[in-house]
Amino acid sequence: MPIIKSAKKRVKTAKKAAVRNSKVKRSLRSAVKAFTTKKDAKNHSSVQSAVDKAAKKGIIHKNKAARLKKQAAKTAKAAGVKHTATKKAAAKPAAKKAAPKKVAAKKPAAKKAPAKKK
């Protein structure tokens, strides 16, 4: 049991972080398991999302995240899952030709007066 006040606080914060980390790990594992059993596009995107969140929060290493995403993509491709983009491309309005902008002329720099000599 810690005696020093800062050590006591460290124990409390470590416990909170452990709970938070275990929740993220659990959601990652459940997403991966759901994908391996069903193998559809929705579960594939949820796996990628869970992996990215875990890597961003530092729960898993970025290389492990890349490896997990690659494995999920490989199994999805083998199962014939087509991953559709979640963001739809916005329709571009008709391009208007903008008038050339006027460039403001620079003012000459003000010269400083020479320092006075005593």
C-alpha positions in Angstrom: 0.0 0.0 0.0 1.5 3.4 -1.0 2.3 5.8 1.8 3.1 8.9 -0.2 0.2 11.1 -1.4 1.2 11.2 -5.0 1.6 7.4 -5.1 -1.9 7.0 -3.7 -3.2 9.2 -6.5 -1.2 7.2 -9.1 -2.9 4.0 -7.9 -6.3 5.6 -8.3 -5.6 6.9 -11.8 -4.0 3.7 -12.9 -7.1 1.8 -11.8 -9.4 4.2 -13.8 -7.1 3.9 -16.9 -7.2 0.1 -16.6 -11.0 0.0 -16.6 -11.1 2.4 -19.6 -8.5 0.4 -21.5 -10.3 -2.9 -20.8 -13.5 -1.5 -22.2 -11.8 -0.5 -25.4 -10.1 -3.8 -25.7 -13.3 -5.7 -25.1 -15.1 -3.7 -27.8 -12.2 -4.4 -30.2 -12.4 -8.1 -29.5 -16.1 -8.3 -29.8 -16.0 -6.4 -33.2 -13.3 -8.8 -34.5 -15.3 -11.8 -33.3 -18.5 -10.5 -34.9 -16.7 -10.0 -38.2 -15.1 -13.4 -38.2 -18.5 -15.1 -37.7 -20.6 -13.0 -40.1 -18.2 -11.5 -42.6 -20.2 -8.6 -44.0 -19.4 -5.1 -44.9 -20.9 -3.5 -41.8 -18.9 -5.6 -39.5 -15.8 -5.0 -41.6 -16.1 -1.3 -41.1 -16.8 -1.7 -37.4 -13.6 -3.7 -37.1 -11.6 -1.0 -38.8 -13.2 1.7 -36.6 -12.6 -0.2 -33.4 -8.9 -0.9 -34.4 -8.4 2.8 -35.3 -9.9 3.9 -31.9 -7.7 1.5 -29.9 -4.6 2.6 -31.8 -5.4 6.2 -31.4 -5.9 5.8 -27.6 -2.6 3.9 -27.3 -4.2 0.6 -26.3 -2.6 -1.3 -29.1 0.5 -0.4 -31.1 0.0 1.2 -34.5 1.7 -1.6 -36.3 -0.6 -4.1 -34.6 -3.5 -2.0 -35.7 -2.3 -2.0 -39.3 -1.8 -5.8 -39.1 -5.3 -6.4 -37.8 -6.9 -4.1 -40.4 -4.9 -5.9 -43.2 -6.0 -9.3 -41.9 -9.7 -8.2 -41.7 -9.5 -6.8 -45.3 -7.9 -10.0 -46.5 -10.7 -12.2 -45.0 -13.3 -9.8 -46.3 -11.9 -10.0 -49.8 -11.8 -13.8 -49.6 -15.4 -13.8 -48.4 -16.4 -11.5 -51.3 -17.4 -8.6 -49.1 -17.4 -5.3 -51.0 -16.6 -2.4 -48.7 -18.5 0.7 -49.8 -17.2 4.2 -48.9 -19.1 5.7 -46.0 -18.5 9.3 -47.1 -20.4 10.2 -50.2 -18.8 12.5 -52.7 -20.4 15.9 -52.6 -21.8 17.0 -55.9 -19.6 19.8 -57.2 -21.5 22.9 -58.3 -20.8 24.4 -61.7 -17.5 26.1 -61.6 -17.6 29.9 -62.0 -14.6 31.8 -63.3 -13.6 34.1 -60.6 -12.4 37.6 -61.4 -8.6 37.9 -60.8 -7.9 39.3 -57.3 -6.3 42.7 -57.1 -3.0 42.6 -55.3 -2.5 45.4 -52.9 0.8 47.4 -53.5 3.2 47.1 -50.6 4.1 50.3 -48.8 7.8 51.1 -48.6 9.3 50.4 -45.2 9.7 53.4 -43.0 13.3 54.2 -42.4 14.4 54.6 -38.8 16.2 57.7 -37.7 19.9 57.1 -36.9 20.7 56.7 -33.3 21.8 59.9 -31.5 25.5 60.2 -30.6 26.4 61.9 -27.3 
